[in-house]
Amino acid sequence: MKKIFVLKILDRFAFLFDETGMDYRKVRLLLQLKFNLDRRRSPLGFKNINLKPGKDRNLFIFSILFYGLVGIMFLCLVAMLSLKSLFLGNITFFTVLMIFISYAVIIEFSQDMFDLSDREILLPKPVTLRELNMAKNLHIIFYMLGIALSFSLPTLVFWGIKFGILLPIISVFSIVFCLFFMFFCSAFFYGMLLKNFSGERLKDIINLIQIISMIVIFIGYQIFVQTSIHWLAKIDFANISNLIFLFPPAWFAMPGYIAATGSMNPAAYLAGILGIGLAIFGYRFYLSKMAPSFEKNLYKLNLMDTKNYKKRIPSAMRFAGLFRSHVSQALYKFSVIILSRERKLIQSIYPLLVMGLVFPFIMIYKEVLDPEVVLSQTKHFYFMYYTVMMMMPLSIYLNYSENYQAAWIYRFLPVKSPGIIIKSGQFAMFFKYQIIILTVTCLGYLYLWKFTIIEHVIAVIINCLILQMIYQNMTGRKLPFSEELKTGQNTAFRQGSYLLTVFIFAPLLAGMHYASTLFDYGIFAYIFLQIIGFWLLFRNHYQVEWKDL
């Protein structure tokens, strides 16, 4: 196996493993095996990048570049704040870093934490649960460290130029301690779930926690970006309460701040010691007390629950009556069940659902809070088209499934045309998910505009349906749930059909919508033309033959 640079660094700390009673040689061998296997697969977020096969192909470099670009985007905010107050600049940087790394842990590394693939091969060998778990979490931490440092590099360079080399050097060590602290927190939390639940119930709870975490992180990030400039203009840098030291990012920000400024604030010293202490002792506690039970309890993921949990019938089932034939109703119900039960599918759909709900309101966030702005006199209701743009990617996920092999049954159904199958699936996606963000956005905007934009809301809804059909026609005809769903690969955002719809057809229809308001009763004439166009598209939308697939 090829020699790996990070293992040479780890060799310097071999004595720490011996102190905890682990065989460092076994841990190192497991790590070396994992790193070499990584050369055969792409990082989760970059599976959609296609390169020519080559020796030692490892796409983690694309992850490093991507997160580095994100770090450059945040540099302006951190630099502005650091110039006014290095104290708050440090805290803001570690706040953003911890939020961003939390998102990376949830999206990219949760599957690795619950990986069962190597247990059957390795545990029969002379390897303990602690050594196996150590190799697994060090493997994750090394990748997290690469992501964190690439994200931090622009800020660290700025700090080194402006405040001296000592600040970025100390901050690198703080970043390492921060990562160990965050890994301990996530492993501790997941360990509690593994201890108290099993089987399908455990998988449902883990999936729910991941979805809620992504939603909270996304909404918090959007609000932070929207309000940060306004906050910077009003904050009193000379009168900051010591309560800020109870904020976890302050614990890891203080060592660098103290080194750069020579601050003698006792609270800052205590916060820095608290952060480093929790990172060290928390991670050691996890390794000594929790790691063996964590690996031991992973078998619960494959257990069948003996207790029956009553599953609520999806509300989308009520719309099955819209179909006349029993076959269409059965296909619709089947699609609703798949969309309600498959965890990977739900985990891919919910972030898009949240973006569709949040973006239209985030865009008018400041206007709603400003008492001098009268929304009814503005044209900000056009931000509803953000919901339309987020609804379209949901359509593409109808084609994928974790258990995609089940779609073979479509070929044996007594239907002459696959159009009825595609129609049932698309209606299921609409009434299960898409109608939620469309209804909430429209009702929210109607309320904010005092119900003075009813005709514009109708125009947006019809345009939404038209764009859905245009996008679905361009993506090609596929049977629902007929392709394998892979995290990080099946995304509409990289497809030319989505880009064409968003940058050509959506602006065209929105522009026509705006142009209709320049004439008296023009909006009503536009709605009439929309209805005609929608009917013409709908008539031929599901005229599909088996040979067309």
C-alpha positions as CSV (number, residue, x, y, z in Angstrom):
1,M,0.0,0.0,0.0
2,K,1.1,3.5,-0.8
3,K,2.6,5.6,2.0
4,I,0.4,8.4,3.2
5,F,1.7,11.7,4.5
6,V,-0.9,12.2,7.3
7,L,0.1,8.8,8.8
8,K,3.7,10.0,9.1
9,I,2.4,12.9,11.2
10,L,0.2,10.5,13.2
11,D,3.3,8.4,14.0
12,R,4.6,11.3,16.1
13,F,1.7,10.8,18.5
14,A,1.9,7.0,18.8
15,F,2.7,7.3,22.5
16,L,-0.8,8.7,23.1
17,F,-2.4,5.4,21.8
18,D,-0.2,3.3,24.0
19,E,-1.3,5.3,27.0
20,T,-4.9,4.5,26.3
21,G,-4.2,0.8,25.9
22,M,-4.7,0.6,22.2
23,D,-2.3,-1.1,19.7
24,Y,-1.1,1.8,17.5
25,R,0.1,-0.5,14.8
26,K,-3.4,-2.0,14.3
27,V,-5.0,1.5,14.3
28,R,-2.4,2.7,11.8
29,L,-2.9,-0.3,9.5
30,L,-6.7,0.2,9.5
31,L,-6.3,3.9,8.7
32,Q,-3.9,3.1,5.9
33,L,-6.4,0.6,4.5
34,K,-9.2,3.2,4.6
35,F,-7.1,5.9,3.0
36,N,-6.1,3.6,0.1
37,L,-9.7,2.5,-0.4
38,D,-10.6,6.2,-0.7
39,R,-8.6,6.4,-3.9
40,R,-11.2,4.1,-5.5
41,R,-14.2,6.2,-4.6
42,S,-15.2,9.8,-4.8
43,P,-16.1,12.0,-1.8
44,L,-19.9,12.0,-1.3
45,G,-20.4,15.5,-2.4
46,F,-18.4,15.1,-5.6
47,K,-19.6,11.9,-7.2
48,N,-21.0,13.8,-10.0
49,I,-17.6,14.9,-11.3
50,N,-16.5,12.6,-14.1
51,L,-12.8,12.2,-14.8
52,K,-10.9,9.8,-17.0
53,P,-9.8,6.7,-15.0
54,G,-6.3,7.0,-13.8
55,K,-3.9,5.8,-11.2
56,D,-4.7,6.8,-7.6
57,R,-7.7,8.9,-8.6
58,N,-8.8,10.8,-5.5
59,L,-11.3,13.6,-5.9
60,F,-10.9,15.0,-2.4
61,I,-8.9,17.8,-4.0
62,F,-12.2,19.1,-5.5
63,S,-13.6,19.2,-2.0
64,I,-10.6,21.3,-0.8
65,L,-11.0,23.7,-3.7
66,F,-14.8,24.0,-3.2
67,Y,-14.6,24.7,0.6
68,G,-11.7,27.1,-0.1
69,L,-13.9,29.1,-2.4
70,V,-16.6,29.2,0.3
71,G,-14.0,30.5,2.7
72,I,-13.2,33.3,0.3
73,M,-16.9,34.3,0.2
74,F,-16.9,34.7,4.0
75,L,-13.6,36.5,4.1
76,C,-15.1,39.9,3.5
77,L,-17.4,39.6,6.5
78,V,-14.8,38.3,8.9
79,A,-12.2,40.8,7.6
80,M,-14.6,43.8,8.1
81,L,-15.5,42.7,11.6
82,S,-11.9,41.9,12.5
83,L,-10.8,45.4,11.5
84,K,-13.4,46.9,13.9
85,S,-13.0,44.3,16.7
86,L,-10.6,41.4,16.5
87,F,-12.5,39.9,19.5
88,L,-15.8,39.7,17.6
89,G,-14.0,38.9,14.4
90,N,-12.5,35.8,16.0
91,I,-15.8,34.7,17.5
92,T,-17.7,35.3,14.2
93,F,-15.1,33.2,12.3
94,F,-15.4,30.2,14.7
95,T,-19.2,30.6,14.6
96,V,-19.3,30.3,10.9
97,L,-16.7,27.5,10.9
98,M,-18.7,25.4,13.4
99,I,-21.9,25.9,11.5
100,F,-20.3,25.0,8.3
101,I,-18.4,21.9,9.7
102,S,-21.7,20.8,11.3
103,Y,-23.3,20.8,7.9
104,A,-20.4,18.9,6.4
105,V,-20.6,16.3,9.2
106,I,-24.4,15.8,8.6
107,I,-24.1,15.7,4.8
108,E,-20.8,13.9,4.1
109,F,-19.8,11.9,7.1
110,S,-22.9,10.6,8.9
111,Q,-22.9,7.5,6.7
112,D,-19.3,6.9,7.6
113,M,-20.1,7.0,11.3
114,F,-22.8,4.3,10.8
115,D,-20.8,2.2,8.3
116,L,-21.2,-1.5,8.9
117,S,-19.3,-2.7,5.8
118,D,-15.9,-3.3,7.5
119,R,-17.2,-5.0,10.7
120,E,-17.7,-8.5,9.2
121,I,-14.2,-8.4,7.7
122,L,-12.2,-6.8,10.5
123,L,-13.7,-7.9,13.8
124,P,-13.0,-11.6,13.3
125,K,-9.3,-10.5,13.2
126,P,-7.4,-9.6,16.3
127,V,-8.9,-6.1,16.3
128,T,-10.9,-4.6,19.2
129,L,-13.9,-2.4,19.0
130,R,-12.0,0.5,20.4
131,E,-9.3,0.2,17.7
132,L,-11.8,-0.1,14.9
133,N,-13.7,2.9,16.2
134,M,-10.5,4.9,16.6
135,A,-9.5,4.2,13.0
136,K,-13.0,5.1,11.8
137,N,-13.3,8.5,13.6
138,L,-9.7,9.5,12.9
139,H,-10.4,8.8,9.2
140,I,-13.4,11.2,9.4
141,I,-11.5,13.8,11.5
142,F,-8.6,13.9,8.9
143,Y,-11.0,14.7,6.2
144,M,-12.9,17.2,8.4
145,L,-9.5,18.9,9.2
146,G,-8.8,19.2,5.4
147,I,-12.2,20.8,4.9
148,A,-11.8,23.1,7.9
149,L,-8.3,24.3,7.0
150,S,-9.3,24.9,3.3
151,F,-12.3,26.9,4.5
152,S,-10.1,28.8,7.0
153,L,-7.1,29.5,4.9
154,P,-8.3,32.8,3.4
155,T,-9.1,34.2,6.8
156,L,-5.8,32.9,8.3
157,V,-3.8,34.6,5.6
158,F,-5.6,37.9,6.2
159,W,-5.0,37.6,9.9
160,G,-1.3,36.8,9.4
161,I,-0.9,39.9,7.2
162,K,-2.9,42.3,9.4
163,F,-2.3,41.1,13.0
164,G,0.9,39.0,12.8
165,I,1.8,35.4,12.3
166,L,1.1,34.3,15.8
167,L,-2.7,34.7,15.4
168,P,-3.1,32.2,12.5
169,I,-0.7,29.7,14.0
170,I,-2.6,29.6,17.3
171,S,-5.9,29.6,15.4
172,V,-4.9,26.4,13.5
173,F,-4.5,24.6,16.9
174,S,-7.8,26.0,18.0
175,I,-9.4,24.7,14.8
176,V,-8.0,21.2,15.6
177,F,-9.4,21.3,19.2
178,C,-12.7,22.6,17.8
179,L,-13.0,19.6,15.5
180,F,-12.3,17.1,18.3
181,F,-15.0,18.9,20.4
182,M,-17.6,18.8,17.6
183,F,-16.8,15.2,16.8
184,F,-17.2,14.3,20.5
185,C,-20.6,16.1,20.6
186,S,-21.9,14.4,17.5
187,A,-20.6,10.9,18.5
188,F,-22.0,11.3,22.0
189,F,-25.4,12.3,20.7
190,Y,-25.5,9.4,18.1
191,G,-24.2,7.1,20.8
192,M,-27.3,7.9,23.0
193,L,-29.6,7.2,20.1
194,L,-27.9,3.8,19.4
195,K,-28.2,2.9,23.1
196,N,-31.9,3.6,23.4
197,F,-33.4,2.7,20.0
198,S,-33.0,0.0,17.4
199,G,-34.2,-1.1,13.9
200,E,-36.5,1.0,11.8
201,R,-37.2,3.3,14.7
202,L,-33.5,4.2,15.1
203,K,-33.2,4.8,11.4
204,D,-36.3,7.1,11.4
205,I,-35.0,9.1,14.3
206,I,-31.5,9.5,12.9
207,N,-33.0,10.6,9.6
208,L,-35.3,13.1,11.3
209,I,-32.4,14.5,13.4
210,Q,-30.3,15.0,10.2
211,I,-33.1,16.7,8.4
212,I,-33.9,19.0,11.3
213,S,-30.2,19.9,11.7
214,M,-29.9,20.8,8.0
215,I,-33.0,22.9,8.2
216,V,-31.8,24.8,11.3
217,I,-28.3,25.3,9.9
218,F,-29.7,26.5,6.5
219,I,-32.2,29.0,8.1
220,G,-29.6,30.2,10.6
221,Y,-27.1,30.8,7.8
222,Q,-29.6,32.7,5.7
223,I,-30.7,35.0,8.6
224,F,-27.1,35.5,9.6
225,V,-26.1,36.6,6.1
226,Q,-29.1,38.9,5.7
227,T,-28.7,40.7,9.1
228,S,-24.9,40.7,9.6
229,I,-24.2,44.0,7.8
230,H,-27.1,45.7,9.7
231,W,-25.8,44.3,12.9
232,L,-22.3,45.5,12.3
233,A,-23.5,49.1,11.8
234,K,-25.3,49.2,15.1
235,I,-23.2,47.1,17.5
236,D,-21.3,48.9,20.3
237,F,-17.9,47.3,20.2
238,A,-16.8,49.0,23.5
239,N,-19.6,47.5,25.6
240,I,-19.8,43.7,25.0
241,S,-21.3,41.6,27.7
242,N,-19.2,38.8,29.3
243,L,-22.2,36.5,28.6
244,I,-20.6,36.0,25.1
245,F,-18.1,33.7,26.8
246,L,-20.9,31.2,27.3
247,F,-21.1,30.9,23.5
248,P,-19.0,27.8,22.4
249,P,-17.3,29.5,19.4
250,A,-15.8,32.0,21.9
251,W,-14.1,29.1,23.7
252,F,-12.0,28.4,20.7
253,A,-11.6,32.0,19.5
254,M,-10.0,33.2,22.7
255,P,-6.5,31.6,22.5
256,G,-5.8,33.3,19.2
257,Y,-7.2,36.6,20.4
258,I,-5.1,36.5,23.6
259,A,-2.0,35.7,21.7
260,A,-2.5,38.5,19.2
261,T,-3.6,41.2,21.6
262,G,-2.0,40.2,24.9
263,S,-5.4,40.6,26.6
264,M,-5.5,40.1,30.4
265,N,-9.3,39.5,30.6
266,P,-9.8,36.7,33.1
267,A,-13.0,35.6,31.4
268,A,-11.1,35.2,28.1
269,Y,-8.5,33.0,29.7
270,L,-11.2,30.8,31.4
271,A,-13.1,30.5,28.1
272,G,-10.0,29.4,26.2
273,I,-9.2,26.8,28.9
274,L,-12.8,25.6,28.9
275,G,-12.7,25.0,25.2
276,I,-9.4,23.1,25.1
277,G,-10.3,21.2,28.3
278,L,-13.7,20.0,26.9
279,A,-12.1,19.0,23.6
280,I,-9.4,16.9,25.2
281,F,-11.3,15.3,28.1
282,G,-14.5,14.9,26.1
283,Y,-12.7,13.1,23.3
284,R,-10.8,10.9,25.8
285,F,-14.0,10.1,27.6
286,Y,-15.6,9.1,24.3
287,L,-12.6,6.8,23.4
288,S,-12.4,5.1,26.8
289,K,-16.1,4.8,27.7
290,M,-18.3,5.2,24.6
291,A,-16.4,4.0,21.6
292,P,-16.7,0.3,22.3
293,S,-20.4,0.5,23.0
294,F,-20.9,2.7,19.9
295,E,-19.4,0.0,17.6
296,K,-21.2,-2.7,19.5
297,N,-24.6,-1.1,19.2
298,L,-24.3,-0.5,15.5
299,Y,-25.8,-3.9,15.0
300,K,-29.1,-2.4,16.1
301,L,-29.4,-0.7,12.7
302,N,-30.2,-4.1,11.2
303,L,-32.6,-5.4,13.8
304,M,-36.3,-5.7,13.3
305,D,-38.4,-3.9,15.9
306,T,-40.7,-6.2,17.9
307,K,-42.9,-3.3,18.8
308,N,-45.3,-2.1,16.1
309,Y,-45.4,1.7,15.6
310,K,-48.5,3.1,14.0
311,K,-47.7,4.9,10.8
312,R,-49.9,7.8,9.9
313,I,-51.5,7.6,6.5
314,P,-50.0,10.4,4.3
315,S,-52.4,13.2,3.7
316,A,-51.6,13.1,0.0
317,M,-53.6,9.8,-0.2
318,R,-56.8,11.9,-0.1
319,F,-56.1,13.1,-3.6
320,A,-56.2,9.6,-5.1
321,G,-59.8,10.1,-5.9
322,L,-58.8,12.6,-8.6
323,F,-58.0,9.6,-10.8
324,R,-60.8,7.7,-12.5
325,S,-59.3,4.3,-13.0
326,H,-58.4,1.9,-10.2
327,V,-55.0,1.3,-11.8
328,S,-54.1,5.0,-11.7
329,Q,-55.3,5.2,-8.1
330,A,-53.1,2.2,-7.2
331,L,-50.1,3.7,-8.9
332,Y,-50.6,7.1,-7.3
333,K,-50.9,5.5,-3.8
334,F,-47.7,3.4,-4.4
335,S,-45.8,6.6,-5.4
336,V,-47.0,8.4,-2.3
337,I,-45.9,5.5,-0.1
338,I,-42.4,5.4,-1.7
339,L,-42.1,9.2,-1.3
340,S,-43.1,8.9,2.3
341,R,-41.0,5.9,3.4
342,E,-37.6,6.0,1.7
343,R,-35.1,7.7,3.9
344,K,-32.5,8.6,1.4
345,L,-35.2,10.1,-0.9
346,I,-36.7,12.1,2.0
347,Q,-33.2,13.3,3.1
348,S,-32.6,14.6,-0.5
349,I,-36.1,16.2,-0.8
350,Y,-36.4,18.0,2.5
351,P,-33.4,20.5,2.0
352,L,-35.0,21.6,-1.3
353,L,-38.3,21.8,0.4
354,V,-36.9,24.1,3.0
355,M,-35.0,26.3,0.5
356,G,-38.3,26.7,-1.4
357,L,-40.0,27.8,1.8
358,V,-37.3,30.0,3.2
359,F,-35.8,31.8,0.2
360,P,-38.9,33.8,-0.8
361,F,-39.3,35.2,2.8
362,I,-35.6,35.7,3.4
363,M,-35.5,38.0,0.3
364,I,-38.1,40.3,1.9
365,Y,-36.9,39.8,5.4
366,K,-35.6,43.4,5.8
367,E,-38.6,45.0,4.1
368,V,-41.0,43.2,6.5
369,L,-39.1,44.4,9.6
370,D,-38.8,48.0,8.2
371,P,-41.9,50.0,9.4
372,E,-41.3,52.6,6.7
373,V,-41.8,50.1,3.8
374,V,-45.3,49.5,2.6
375,L,-45.2,46.1,0.9
376,S,-48.4,46.7,-1.0
377,Q,-46.7,49.5,-3.0
378,T,-43.7,47.3,-4.0
379,K,-43.1,44.6,-6.6
380,H,-41.3,42.3,-4.2
381,F,-44.0,39.6,-4.7
382,Y,-41.9,38.5,-7.8
383,F,-39.6,36.8,-5.3
384,M,-42.3,34.0,-5.2
385,Y,-40.5,32.7,-8.4
386,Y,-37.7,31.5,-6.1
387,T,-40.2,28.9,-4.9
388,V,-40.9,27.9,-8.5
389,M,-37.2,27.4,-9.1
390,M,-36.9,25.2,-6.0
391,M,-40.0,23.1,-7.0
392,M,-38.4,22.0,-10.3
393,P,-35.5,20.1,-8.8
394,L,-38.0,18.1,-6.7
395,S,-39.3,16.6,-10.0
396,I,-36.0,15.0,-10.8
397,Y,-36.0,13.0,-7.5
398,L,-39.1,11.2,-8.7
399,N,-36.9,9.2,-11.0
400,Y,-34.7,7.9,-8.2
401,S,-35.1,5.4,-5.3
402,E,-32.9,3.7,-2.7
403,N,-34.7,0.5,-3.6
404,Y,-34.9,1.2,-7.3
405,Q,-34.9,-2.5,-8.2
406,A,-38.6,-2.5,-7.3
407,A,-39.5,-0.5,-10.4
408,W,-39.2,-3.6,-12.6
409,I,-42.8,-4.3,-11.7
410,Y,-43.9,-1.4,-14.0
411,R,-43.0,-3.5,-17.0
412,F,-45.5,-6.2,-16.0
413,L,-48.5,-4.0,-15.2
414,P,-51.6,-4.2,-17.5
415,V,-51.1,-0.7,-19.0
416,K,-50.6,0.1,-22.6
417,S,-48.8,3.3,-22.1
418,P,-46.2,4.3,-19.5
419,G,-47.8,7.8,-19.5
420,I,-50.2,6.7,-16.8
421,I,-47.3,5.6,-14.6
422,I,-45.4,8.9,-15.1
423,K,-48.6,10.9,-14.5
424,S,-49.4,9.1,-11.2
425,G,-45.8,9.6,-10.0
426,Q,-45.7,13.3,-10.8
427,F,-49.1,13.9,-9.2
428,A,-47.8,12.1,-6.1
429,M,-44.7,14.3,-5.9
430,F,-46.9,17.4,-6.4
431,F,-49.5,16.6,-3.7
432,K,-47.0,15.1,-1.3
433,Y,-44.3,17.8,-1.4
434,Q,-44.5,20.5,-4.0
435,I,-48.0,21.8,-3.1
436,I,-46.7,22.5,0.5
437,I,-44.1,25.1,-0.5
438,L,-46.4,26.5,-3.2
439,T,-49.3,26.9,-0.8
440,V,-47.3,28.3,2.1
441,T,-45.5,30.8,-0.1
442,C,-48.7,32.0,-1.8
443,L,-50.7,32.3,1.4
444,G,-47.8,34.1,3.2
445,Y,-47.4,36.6,0.4
446,L,-51.1,37.2,0.2
447,Y,-51.2,37.9,3.9
448,L,-48.2,40.3,3.8
449,W,-49.7,42.1,0.8
450,K,-53.2,42.3,2.4
451,F,-54.6,40.1,-0.4
452,T,-54.1,42.8,-3.0
453,I,-52.1,40.5,-5.3
454,I,-54.5,37.7,-5.8
455,E,-54.2,37.9,-9.6
456,H,-50.4,37.9,-9.5
457,V,-50.4,34.8,-7.2
458,I,-52.6,33.0,-9.7
459,A,-50.2,34.0,-12.6
460,V,-47.3,32.6,-10.5
461,I,-49.1,29.3,-9.8
462,I,-49.9,28.8,-13.5
463,N,-46.3,29.7,-14.6
464,C,-45.1,27.2,-12.0
465,L,-47.2,24.4,-13.5
466,I,-46.1,25.4,-17.1
467,L,-42.4,25.4,-16.1
468,Q,-42.8,22.1,-14.4
469,M,-44.0,20.5,-17.6
470,I,-41.3,22.3,-19.7
471,Y,-38.6,21.0,-17.3
472,Q,-40.0,17.5,-17.2
473,N,-40.1,17.3,-21.0
474,M,-36.4,18.4,-21.3
475,T,-35.2,16.0,-18.6
476,G,-36.3,13.0,-20.7
477,R,-38.9,10.3,-20.1
478,K,-38.1,8.0,-17.2
479,L,-40.2,5.7,-15.1
480,P,-40.6,6.8,-11.4
481,F,-38.2,5.3,-9.0
482,S,-36.3,3.5,-11.8
483,E,-32.7,4.7,-11.0
484,E,-30.5,4.3,-8.0
485,L,-30.3,7.2,-5.6
486,K,-26.8,8.1,-4.6
487,T,-26.0,10.9,-2.1
488,G,-24.2,13.8,-3.8
489,Q,-24.8,12.5,-7.4
490,N,-28.4,12.7,-8.3
491,T,-28.9,16.4,-8.3
492,A,-30.9,18.6,-10.7
493,F,-28.6,21.6,-10.2
494,R,-25.9,20.2,-12.4
495,Q,-28.2,19.3,-15.3
496,G,-28.4,21.5,-18.4
497,S,-32.2,21.1,-18.5
498,Y,-32.5,22.8,-15.1
499,L,-30.1,25.6,-16.0
500,L,-31.9,26.2,-19.3
501,T,-35.3,26.3,-17.5
502,V,-34.1,28.6,-14.7
503,F,-32.1,31.0,-16.9
504,I,-34.2,31.0,-20.0
505,F,-37.8,29.9,-19.6
506,A,-38.4,31.1,-16.0
507,P,-37.1,34.7,-16.7
508,L,-39.1,34.7,-19.9
509,L,-42.4,33.9,-18.2
510,A,-41.7,36.2,-15.3
511,G,-40.8,39.0,-17.7
512,M,-44.1,38.4,-19.6
513,H,-45.8,38.5,-16.2
514,Y,-44.2,41.9,-15.4
515,A,-44.9,43.3,-18.9
516,S,-48.6,42.5,-18.5
517,T,-48.8,44.8,-15.5
518,L,-47.8,47.8,-17.7
519,F,-51.3,47.8,-19.3
520,D,-54.7,48.2,-17.8
521,Y,-56.2,44.7,-17.1
522,G,-53.1,43.2,-18.9
523,I,-52.6,40.8,-16.0
524,F,-56.0,39.2,-16.7
525,A,-55.2,38.8,-20.4
526,Y,-51.9,37.2,-19.5
527,I,-53.7,34.7,-17.2
528,F,-56.1,33.8,-20.0
529,L,-53.1,33.2,-22.3
530,Q,-51.4,31.1,-19.6
531,I,-54.5,28.9,-19.2
532,I,-54.5,28.2,-22.9
533,G,-50.8,27.5,-23.0
534,F,-51.1,25.2,-19.9
535,W,-53.9,23.2,-21.5
536,L,-52.1,22.7,-24.8
537,L,-49.0,21.5,-22.9
538,F,-51.0,19.2,-20.6
539,R,-52.9,17.5,-23.4
540,N,-49.7,16.1,-24.9
541,H,-47.6,15.9,-21.7
542,Y,-48.4,12.3,-20.9
543,Q,-48.6,10.9,-24.4
544,V,-45.7,8.5,-24.0
545,E,-45.0,5.1,-25.5
546,W,-42.8,2.4,-24.1
547,K,-40.3,2.8,-26.9
548,D,-39.8,6.4,-25.9
549,L,-38.3,5.5,-22.5
